[in-house]
Amino acid sequence: MTPEPFALQHPAAGPYEPLHTFHPRRSPLGRDRTDALDRLWPTLGLAVHDETSWPRTASGSLDAATLFGRSAPLVLEIGPGMGDATATLAAQEPERDVLAVEVHLPGVAGLLLLVERAGLANVRVGYGDALHLVRTGIEPGSLDEVRAFFPDPWPKARHRKRRLIAPDHVRLLVSRLRVGGLLRTATDWPAYAAQMREVLAADPGLELLDEDRAGRPVTAFERKSAAAGRAAVDLRFRRVR
C-alpha cells in the first residue's frame, strides 16, 4: 500500500525536526502532485528521516547502487525547488545518478512528475533535510558532485547563521566529495555571493575552479530574480585533498 503523502512528514524513525537552513512551510499539493506522490514515491522516493527504510551498505550508509539499480557517479542536489534544473541536467548526464533532496513536499511531487514525463532513470527524490542525510547516510569520499542552487539567502543579519554555505556545513559536504569532485552553488543575493566566495575559498580542501554556470539551466525562479534586478552568481569549487 502506498504511503499517504502527508504522512511522509512524520516518518517511522521519529518526528520530523528540520534544521533551520530553510523556511519550513506548507503549500497545497493539488490533484496532479498528490497523484504523483501516490504513484511514484514508492519507487523513486527516499524518506530522509526514516532511516529504517533505506537500502544500506554493510557499513550502514545509504546504498546508492541499490537505490538506483546500478553503480554510477553520484550527484547530491540540495534544495532542487520544483526540479526544473534537476531534470534538465539529469537528462544531459545519463551516466551519472542524481539524488535530489527537498524539504518542501510540493517540490518533491513536482520533481517526481518531471522525472516521469522525461522518462529519467537516473533521478531519485529525497524528502527531508539534506544535511541530516549527509551526516548519517553518505559515506566520506562517495559523491561526485554536490549542488546547491539558490539556497535560502536568509537576508536579515540576525538569520545569517542559518545559511547553508557556512564553514561547518561546507566542511561536512567536502568530506563527502571524492578528491576532484565539485561543489557547485549559485545565488542571486550579492551579499550571500560574497559570503559564499569567502567561506568556500577558506576551506583548505577546496579550490576555485571558475564562476561559470557550466550548463546550469535558467529556471523560472531565476528569471523572476533577473526581472527584479538580481543577477545570479555561480561558483564552482573542486575538492583538492
N, C-alpha and C positions, 0 to 999 in steps of 0.2 A: 504493500500500500504506500503510495507516495505521501511525503510529509505535507502537512498543512503549511503553506508558505510562511505565515507569520510566526509559526512555532519555531522557525529557524533562529529567531532572536533569543530563544531560551533553550540551547542545546542540552543534551543529557549530562554533559560534563559539569554543568553549573550555570548560574545566571550570567547573562551577557553583560560584561563590565568593560566598556570600551575605554581605551586610553584617550586622553583628550588632545590628540593631534588633529582632530577633525570635529566638526559640529554634528553630534548625533541628532537626527531629525526623522520625522515620519512624513511620507508623502503617499498619496493614493496610487495604487498599482494599476487599476483599470483591468478590463477583462482579458486583453491580449497578454499582458505581463503576468497576470495571475495564472493564466493557462500555460504560459511558458515555464513558470516555476513548477507547476504540477507535472508537466510532461518531461522537461529537460533536466531539472535538478538531480534526479536520481542517478543519471549517467554523466553529467557534466559538472556537477556542483561539489564543493568541498566545504563542510561546516567547520570553520576555523576553530571555534571554541568547543567543538565536540571531538576531542582527540581520539575517543574510542572508535569513531567511525573512519578514521584514516587508514589507508593501506600503509604498512610500516616496514622499514628495513629491519635487519637483525639488531641494529644499534638503537632502534626505537624512533628514528627520524621518519619523516614523511617519505614514502616510497614513490618517487615521481615516475619511475619506469612502470610500475603497476597502475598508477593513476592515469597515465597517458597510453598505456599499452605498448610502449616501446622505450628504448633508451635514446635520448637525443639531448643536445644542449638545452638548458632550462633558463628561461627568462621569467623573472618575477616582476609584475607590474603592480604598483601600489596606487590604489585610487583611480581606476580607469574611467570613473564617471559613467556615462551612458554607453561607453565602449566603442565609439566611432574609430578612434585611433588604434585601439587594441585590435579590432577586427581587420582593419586595413593592413597594419604591419604584419599580423599573423598570416594573412593571405600572401603577402610578399615574401615571407620567410617560412615556407612549409617545412624546412629542415630543422626548425627549432620549435620547441614546445613553450607555450606561454601560460603561466599561472597568474591570472589577474584577480586581485583581492580587493573587494569593495565593501564598505561598511553600510552603504545605503541600499536597501532592498530593491527599489525601482531600478537602480543601476545594474544590480545583479541580473534582474529579469530582462532588462534592455539588452545587455550583452549576450545573454543566452539566446535571445531572438536573433541577434545579428549573426552569432555563430551558426545557428541553424540555417538561416537564409543563405549564408555564404558557403555552407557545406564544409566548415572548417573542422578538421580532425585534431588540430594541434593547440586547442584552447580549452582550459578548464577554468571555472569561475569560483573563487572562494568568497565566502560571506563572513565578514568579521574584521578584526583588527590585524592588519598585515604584520605589524611589529610583533604581535603575540606569536604568529606563525613562524616568523623568522627566529625568534628566541627559542621556541620549543620544538620546531619541526624541520628546520632547514639545516643540513649539515654544513660545517665550515668548508669553504672552497668548492661548493657544488653548483653555484649559479654562474651562468654565462653572462648575464646582464641583469641589472636592476633598473627599472624605470619608475620615475615619479613625476609625471607631467601635471603641472598646475596644482600642487598640493595646497591646502588651505593656507593663505598668507598670514592669517592672524595679524591684521594690520595695526591693532592697538598695542601700544608699547607694553602694557601690563600682561598681554597674552602671548608675547613673542617666545616665551619659554616653551610654548606648546607646538612650535613649528616642527615639522618632520625633519627638515635639514638642520640638525643641531649636532654638536660633536658626539654625544653618546650614541645617538641613532646612527650616525654615519659610521662610527667605529664598528657597530654591530653589522651593518649592511656590508661594509668592506670585508669583514671576516668571512662572510658567506660567499663572496665572489671568488672565482678562480683567479690566479695570477694572470693578468692580461684581460680579465673581464671588465665590462664597462658599467659605470654608474651614470645614468642619464637623467637629467631633470630639466624642467622648464617652468618659468613663472612670468606673469605679466605685471608683477609689482616690483618697481625698481629697487626699493629698499630691501625686499626679500632677495632679489637677484644679487645685490651686493653682499648680503649675508651668506648666500649660497657660495659665492666665489671664495669668500674669506674662509668659511668653515671647511669646504672641500679642499682648498689649497693647503690648509693647515694640517690635514690628515697625512701622516707620513707614508701611508700605504697607497696614496693616490697621486697621479699626475694629470694635469690638464691636457686633454687630447685636442679639443677645439671647442668653439662655440657655434657649431653648425647644427642645424635642425636635422640633418642627415636622414632625409626621407620621412620625418615625422609629419603626418598629415595635419592640415589646419582643420580644427573642429569648429562646430557651431559656437561653443563657448569662447574659443579664441577669436572668432570673427566679431562677436559682441564686444570683447575687450578692445580689439583694434578700433572698432567704431567709437568707443569711448576714449580713445587716445592712448591706450596702454599697449605698447608693442611687446611681444614675447621675447624673452631671453632664454636661449638654450645653452646648456652646459654639458659637456661630455668629458668625464674623467675616467682614467684607466687604472686598475689596480696593478701596482708595480712590485709589491712584495707582500 
